[in-house]
């Protein structure tokens, strides 16, 4: 039987966000029926072998449309001419609709646009404002005939990307699901990793995310600096990488916190699931966000989670999540209270029953790719 060929567009050389989502779907998709290929603007992918060994193609695009539109169109048209049944376009904001237009021109049957965020994630304030203005202008030009399917991780993300241009009934909310078994609370793994990292007697504040403007590591470090003055055993565990990694590392040394902040860099999924067991609480003071997979994972592992009040309400899957305003003193007080301890239990079943089991969600995607819905 001929496999259904799906092009995932785009991924990057960081295993967070959209890349994390696309890679996880590839792990769980029925590989007897579906074939994924991937497009990236990154110069290289450290994990490319994980894809190519399973027969996936990785296409490297040399430029963005804003840099050289003619070259961009040439490369995208060449890729899309490889006989795809579906293209799955992942985005957080509008730049243009060139890929959709080329896909329509080449007769690709299924064109999926998927909203993953609710703001522009660019560090530079000037460039971010220009991107927001462009997004708002482009959004008004987006039409229902630009795609066959409209997906979003939440209603707020749908509102941000599609506005009033796409009828609500045409938009499908597809929850950011996870492998709940992998993240289920495990006391043995917790003890193993706390010993491995020298954290047996520590109060561990954890965070997983790219080092970018959106994630607000600067505020997290400010909060931790204040907490560490009254909790001598406090440690901050930061997992991830990104363009802001070195500036955060420099700030850690400037504050003399290098022996209390664990900068663990990029980690594979299986390692993140184990490192979460070693944490005592999970903090996510993002400036904005879609429905972050790490919040689903952290809640599954039974962690108390502190999250920005403006993060979408769908993030609260269990009673372990608390929304807070972006005020250092408020976060400080909440962390001090949680440092007194709480009963940590496995929340795998709660999360799965709320529809965040990847096994169920992947079946929904398979129907879309097969044009069954």
C-alpha positions in Angstrom: 0.0 0.0 0.0 1.3 3.4 -1.0 2.2 5.6 2.0 0.6 9.0 2.5 3.4 11.5 2.2 3.2 14.5 4.6 5.6 17.5 4.6 6.2 19.1 8.0 7.1 22.8 7.6 9.3 24.0 9.3 11.4 22.6 12.1 14.5 24.1 13.6 17.7 22.8 15.3 16.2 23.1 18.8 14.0 20.4 20.2 11.3 22.7 21.6 8.1 24.2 20.5 6.9 23.3 17.0 9.9 21.0 16.4 9.1 19.1 19.6 5.5 18.8 18.4 6.3 17.6 14.9 9.0 15.1 16.1 6.7 13.7 18.7 4.0 13.1 16.1 6.5 11.3 13.9 7.4 9.0 16.8 3.8 7.9 17.2 2.4 8.0 13.7 1.6 4.7 12.0 4.8 4.4 9.8 3.2 1.7 7.7 0.7 4.2 6.4 2.4 7.6 6.7 5.7 9.1 5.7 6.9 12.4 7.1 9.5 14.7 5.5 10.7 17.9 7.0 11.7 21.4 5.9 14.1 23.5 7.9 15.7 27.0 7.6 18.5 25.9 10.0 21.9 25.3 8.6 22.0 21.8 10.1 20.0 19.5 12.4 21.9 17.7 15.1 19.2 15.0 15.2 18.9 14.6 11.4 20.1 10.9 11.6 17.0 10.1 13.8 14.9 11.1 10.8 16.9 9.8 7.8 17.4 6.4 9.3 13.6 6.0 9.2 13.5 7.1 5.5 12.5 10.7 6.1 13.9 13.4 3.9 15.1 16.7 5.3 15.1 19.7 3.0 17.3 22.7 3.8 15.9 26.0 2.5 18.6 28.6 2.1 16.6 31.8 2.8 13.3 33.2 4.0 10.9 34.8 1.5 11.7 38.2 3.1 15.4 37.8 2.2 15.1 36.6 -1.4 11.5 35.9 -2.6 12.6 34.6 -6.0 15.0 32.0 -4.5 12.5 31.0 -1.8 9.8 30.3 -4.3 12.2 28.3 -6.5 13.3 26.1 -3.6 9.8 25.6 -2.2 8.3 24.8 -5.6 11.0 22.2 -6.1 10.3 20.6 -2.7 6.5 20.5 -3.1 6.9 18.9 -6.6 8.1 15.7 -4.9 4.5 14.3 -4.8 3.1 15.2 -1.4 -0.4 14.2 -0.3 -0.4 16.8 2.5 1.6 19.7 3.9 1.4 20.6 7.6 2.3 24.3 8.1 3.2 25.1 11.7 3.3 28.8 12.7 2.9 31.3 15.4 2.2 34.4 13.2 1.8 35.5 9.6 4.6 36.5 7.3 3.1 35.6 4.0 1.1 32.9 2.3 3.6 32.0 -0.4 3.9 28.3 0.7 0.1 27.9 0.7 -0.2 29.5 -2.7 2.5 27.3 -4.2 0.9 24.2 -2.7 -2.4 25.2 -4.2 -0.8 25.8 -7.6 0.8 22.3 -7.5 -2.4 20.6 -6.5 -1.5 19.3 -3.1 -4.8 17.8 -1.8 -4.4 18.7 1.9 -3.0 22.0 3.1 -3.0 22.3 6.9 -2.3 25.6 8.7 -1.7 25.0 12.5 -1.6 27.9 15.0 0.8 27.2 17.8 1.2 30.6 19.6 -0.5 33.9 20.3 2.3 36.5 19.8 5.5 37.1 17.9 8.6 35.5 19.5 11.4 37.8 18.4 13.9 39.1 21.0 14.6 42.4 19.4 11.8 44.9 20.3 11.9 46.8 17.1 11.9 43.7 14.9 9.1 42.2 17.1 6.9 45.3 16.6 7.4 45.3 12.9 6.5 41.6 12.8 3.4 42.2 14.8 2.3 44.9 12.4 3.0 42.7 9.4 1.1 39.8 11.1 -2.0 42.0 11.7 -1.9 43.3 8.1 -1.5 39.8 6.6 -4.2 38.3 8.8 -6.8 40.5 7.2 -5.7 39.1 3.8 -5.9 35.4 4.8 -8.8 33.6 3.2 -10.5 30.2 3.7 -9.2 29.1 0.3 -5.6 29.4 1.4 -5.9 26.0 3.1 -8.1 22.9 3.4 -7.7 22.5 7.2 -7.3 25.1 10.0 -5.9 23.8 13.3 -4.9 25.5 16.6 -3.5 24.3 19.9 -6.2 26.5 21.7 -8.9 29.0 21.1 -6.7 31.9 21.9 -4.1 30.8 19.4 -6.9 30.4 16.8 -8.1 33.9 17.5 -4.6 35.3 17.2 -3.8 33.6 13.9 -7.1 33.5 12.1 -9.0 36.4 13.5 -12.5 36.8 12.0 -11.2 35.6 8.6 -11.9 32.0 9.2 -15.3 30.9 10.7 -15.0 29.3 14.1 -16.7 26.1 12.8 -13.9 25.7 10.3 -11.2 25.7 13.0 -10.3 22.5 14.8 -8.6 22.7 18.3 -6.1 19.9 18.5 -4.6 19.6 22.0 -0.9 19.5 22.5 -0.7 15.9 23.7 2.1 13.9 25.3 3.2 10.3 26.0 1.6 10.3 29.5 3.3 7.0 30.5 6.8 8.6 30.0 6.0 11.5 32.3 4.1 9.7 35.0 5.6 10.3 38.5 8.2 7.8 39.5 9.9 8.0 42.9 12.7 5.7 41.9 13.7 7.8 38.9 13.4 10.9 41.2 15.9 9.5 43.7 18.2 8.3 40.9 18.4 11.7 39.2 18.6 13.8 42.4 21.6 11.7 43.4 23.2 11.9 40.0 23.0 15.7 40.0 23.8 16.1 43.7 20.4 17.4 44.6 19.4 15.0 47.4 18.9 17.7 50.0 17.9 20.5 47.6 14.7 22.4 46.8 14.7 22.3 43.0 12.9 24.9 40.9 12.7 23.7 37.3 12.1 25.1 33.9 12.1 23.7 30.4 12.1 25.9 27.4 14.1 27.7 24.7 16.2 30.7 25.7 14.2 33.3 23.8 12.3 36.5 24.6 9.0 34.6 25.1 10.2 32.4 27.9 11.4 35.3 30.1 14.4 33.7 31.7 15.5 37.1 33.0 12.6 37.3 35.3 12.9 33.7 36.4 16.6 34.4 37.4 15.5 37.5 39.3 12.9 35.5 41.2 15.4 32.8 42.0 18.0 35.2 43.2 15.5 36.5 45.8 14.4 33.0 46.8 17.9 31.8 47.2 18.6 34.4 49.9 16.1 32.8 52.2 16.2 29.1 51.1 19.9 28.0 51.2 19.1 24.7 49.6 17.3 26.2 46.6 18.6 25.2 43.1 17.4 26.3 39.7 17.4 23.7 36.9 17.2 25.2 33.4 16.8 22.8 30.4 16.9 24.0 26.9 19.0 26.1 24.5 18.5 29.1 22.1 19.8 32.4 21.1 19.6 33.8 24.7 21.5 31.0 26.4 24.8 32.8 26.6 23.3 36.0 28.0 21.5 34.0 30.7 24.7 32.1 31.5 26.6 35.4 31.8 23.9 36.7 34.1 24.2 33.6 36.3 27.9 34.2 36.7 27.4 38.0 37.3 25.1 37.2 40.2 27.5 34.6 41.5 24.9 31.9 41.2 26.9 29.3 39.1 26.9 26.8 42.0 23.1 27.1 42.4 21.9 27.2 38.8 22.1 24.1 36.6 22.3 25.0 32.9 21.6 21.6 31.4 21.2 22.7 27.8 19.3 20.7 25.2 18.1 17.3 26.3 16.3 14.4 24.6 12.7 13.8 25.5 13.4 10.8 27.6 16.0 12.7 29.7 13.6 15.7 30.2 10.9 13.3 31.5 13.4 12.0 34.1 14.8 15.4 35.0 11.2 16.5 35.8 11.0 13.8 38.4 14.0 15.4 40.2 12.3 18.8 40.3 10.2 20.0 43.3 8.2 22.7 41.5 7.9 23.9 37.9 8.0 27.7 37.0 7.0 29.1 33.6 6.9 33.0 33.7 6.5 33.3 29.9 5.5 36.7 28.5 3.0 34.9 26.3 2.4 31.4 24.9 0.4 28.8 23.2 -0.5 25.6 25.2 3.0 24.7 26.2 3.8 21.0 26.0 6.1 21.3 29.0 3.2 22.4 31.2 1.3 19.2 30.2 4.4 17.2 31.0 5.0 18.8 34.3 1.4 18.4 35.5 1.5 14.7 34.4 4.6 14.2 36.6 2.7 15.6 39.6 4.6 18.9 39.9 3.1 22.0 41.3 3.3 24.5 38.4 3.4 28.3 38.6 2.5 30.0 35.3 1.9 33.5 33.9 -1.7 34.6 34.3 -1.9 35.6 30.6 -1.0 32.0 29.5 -4.1 30.4 28.0 -6.6 28.9 30.5 -6.5 25.5 28.8 -3.1 25.0 30.4 -4.8 24.2 33.7 -5.4 20.5 33.3 -4.9 19.6 37.0 -5.3 21.4 40.3 -1.5 21.6 40.5 -1.3 24.6 38.2 -1.6 28.2 39.5 -1.7 31.3 37.4 0.3 34.4 38.7 0.8 37.9 37.4 4.3 38.8 36.2 5.4 40.4 39.5 8.6 39.1 41.1 7.2 39.4 44.7 4.1 37.4 43.9 6.2 34.6 42.4 8.6 34.8 45.3 5.7 34.4 47.9 4.2 31.4 45.9 7.6 29.6 45.8 8.3 30.2 49.4 4.9 28.7 50.3 5.5 25.6 48.0 8.9 25.1 49.5 7.1 23.9 52.7 6.2 20.8 50.7 3.1 19.1 49.2 1.9 15.6 48.5 3.1 14.7 45.0 1.1 12.2 43.1 1.0 10.7 39.6 -1.5 12.6 37.4 -1.2 10.5 34.3 -4.8 9.4 34.3 -6.2 12.9 34.9 -4.2 14.3 32.0 -5.1 11.4 29.6 -8.8 11.7 30.6 -8.7 15.4 29.6 -7.7 14.5 26.1 -3.9 15.0 26.3 -2.9 11.4 25.5 -0.8 11.4 22.4 -2.1 8.0 21.4 -5.6 9.5 20.9 -4.5 12.8 19.3 -2.3 11.0 16.7 -5.4 9.2 15.5 -7.1 12.5 14.9 -4.1 13.7 12.8 -4.0 10.5 10.8 -7.7 11.1 9.9 -6.8 14.6 8.7 -3.8 13.5 6.7 -6.1 10.8 5.1 -8.8 13.4 4.3 -11.3 11.4 6.4 -12.5 14.6 8.2 
